[in-house]
Structures are given as structure tokens and as C-alpha cells.
Amino acid sequence: MRRIALILGVAVLALAVTATIAFPAVSKPATVKTRTTKLGKIIVDGSGRTLYMFGKDKGTKSSCSGACAKAWPPLLTKGKPKAGSGAKASKLGTTKRSDGTTQVTYGGHPVYRFKNDAKPGDTNGQGLTAFGGVWYVLSPSGTVIKKASTSTTMGNGY
């Protein structure tokens, strides 16, 4: 019995660590700002990583969870998100995800990062079709930018 309890305890701990790595605990408000890229001026997170909207989302409700959220991590926040340089505070909002976390919205769209964007300013997810919808960057006004990315790095079949 002790061996089974120990194995179960280790398994639960491993799952908790994996969940924390995949979705680190959010302890502060997220920041959204702008950056100039090959696609023009777009919105990015506080670290300068490109933010995308998902064409399958309905209004402010996210349709991206599980494997989708691992490839396209949602921008999560604790409290009201902040508008950084170039972003419009009036375009910022939040939505509750199915797992109870709070996701940032911009211009009425839940926003996500893309795991194959290696560095700030990368736009490798622009125009990709994945998980049943198309992914696009957003302008500071909250509108979808549909021009093609000049990047050739898409990776992992996306």
C-alpha cells in the first residue's frame, strides 16, 4: 500500500509540475503594447512577443484549449490588463477561459502567442490555419491584419 501511495504521490507531483511549466501561474496584470514588424505596427505582449487572434473564436469566447493552447498559449492576466506604449486601453478586456483562468482580449478578440515565434517581433503564425481556424496578428486599432508574413519558418506542420 505504501508503494502505491508513493507512486501516486509522485505522479500527482509530476502532473502539477508539468501544468506549472505549460501554464505558469500568473501573478500580475498582463501588458499589451505595440511593435513595428514586417507586417506593420502590431500588438505584442509585455516582452515584445507577437499576439494573435484565432478565427474560430466566437466574440470574446476562446475556442482554443488543450493541444491548441500548448501551440498557441493564451495571454493570461491577473487583474485588469495594462496598455503599454501604442496600445489603446479602451481596446483591452478579459474573458474567462474554460479552465477558470483570465485571458486578455484586444478589440474584442482573445489574444494568444505562438510557440514557434522564437524571439520578440517574430510573426511566424501569421495566416496559418491550425486547430480549425486561421491565426492573424492585430493592429493597434484592434483590426485584423491579413497580409502575408515574409517569414519562412513555420515548423511542426503549422
Secondary structure, DSSP 8 states (H G I E B T S, - for coil): -HHHHHHHHHHHHHHHHHHHHHS----S--EEEEEEETTEEEEEETTS-B-EEETT-BTTB----THHHHHS-B-B-SSS-EE-TT--GGGEEEEE-TTS-EEEEETTEE-B--TT--STT--TTTT-EETTEEEEEE-TTS-EE-S--------TT-
